């Protein structure tokens, strides 16, 4: 048997114990292919879902009631429903915990030096959408006049 790991009685005691207490028989499925009352996984288990935020991601605070509203930070740690975000200032760094629903992922990375630039980005996008809508209305109006 080899090493017994300090089993009482050494190899002989281990052999006697295994003879008196055989291992349980393996679980089998019924002949019709359905699982018996024992729980048997069906097929391959699915991989766990990835969290919304991973460490190193740049996130934006979307909660308007928070003092850090529209600030970008770097995710440091993720726990059950909470995300630790690091905000870096000129001579200060601050690690603050937020709920998952208070944050939004950001593909572009952090905004320019001033956090207001995130607000400006949203305004610029809205203005661009308004300009496109106005041009569309003008085209429809000129088409109606010609007809």
N, C-alpha and C positions, 0 to 999 in steps of 0.2 A: 504494500500500500504506500510506502514512502513516509513522508513526514505527516504526522497526525495533528500537529498544531497544539500539543499539550492535551490531547483527549484523554480522559481518565481511563487508565488501563492500557494505554498505548495502542498498538495495532490490533491486538486481540480484543480490547474493549471496543474499538471502533468497528471491527468486523461484527462483533456481537450486537452492537447497537443497530447497525444497518440491517442485520438479519431479523431482529425483532421489530424494527420499524421500517418497512420497505417504503420507497418513495411512492407518492400517489400516481395512479395510472394517468396517462395523457388523455386530455379531453378529445372526444371524437364527435363528428357530426353524424346525423342520422343518414340512413341509406338513400332517402329521397333528395338529399342535397341541402335540406334546410338545417340550420343550426339547432342544436338541442337547447334546453333551457339555460345552459351555460352561455355566458356572453362571449361571442367569438367575433372578432372584427371582420367586417366585410371588405375584402380587397385591401389595397394599400392605404395607410393612414395619410390624411392630407397634411402638408407642411403647415406649421403655424403661420398665421397672418402677420405680416410685418407691421410694426407700429407706424402711425402716421408720421412721426418725427423720429429721426435718427440723430445720434450725436454728430455734430459738425454741420448740420443743416442750418441755413439762415432762415429765421422766422420773423414774422411781423405781428405785433400785438394789435388785435382787432377789437378789443373791448374798449368802448368809448368812456367807460367809467373808471378806467385805470390811468394812473399818472403816466404810464409808459405807452399810451395809445399812439399807434403809428410809428413806434420805435422798432428798429431791427436789432436782433441779437442772435447769438450763436447757441444752439442747443448743446448743453453739456451732459445732461442725464435725463432719462425717461423712466418713470415709475408708473404705478397703476393710476392712470388718469391725471397725472401731474407731469409737467415738463420743467426742468431747470434750465433757465436761459441766462446766458452771460451777456451783459451790456458793457461795452468798452467805451469809456469817455477819454478825454484828453489826459487827465491825471486821476481818473477814478475808474474802477471796474466794479460791477455789481452783479451778483448772481441772485436771480429772483425766480420763484416758482410760480407757474401759471397752470390753469386747467387746460386740457387739450382743446376745448371748445373756444378758448380765448385767443388762440394762435392760428396763424395762416402761414403755410409754407411759401417760400419765395424762390423762384428759379434764377432770377437775375443776380442774386447776391445782395449785399448791403447797398443802400442808396449812397448818394454823395455824402459829403461831410456833415451836412445839416439834416436832421431827421425830418424837417419840413419838406424836403425834396420828395419824400414818399407821397405826401399830400399833393404836392405839385404834379407828380406823375399821374395821379388819379384825375386831377383837373385837366391836364393836357389830353388824356385819353377821352374824357367826356367832351372836351371841345372838338377833338377830331371827329368823334361820332356825330356831334351836332352839325359840323361842316358837311359831312358826307350826306346826312339827312337833308340839309338845305339844298345841296346840289341835286339830289334826287328829285326833290319837289320842283326845282326850277326846270329840270329836264321834262318832268311830267307836264308842267304848265306850258312850256314851249311846244310840246307835242300836241297839247289840246288846242292851242291857238292855231297851229298849222292845219289841224284837221277841220 
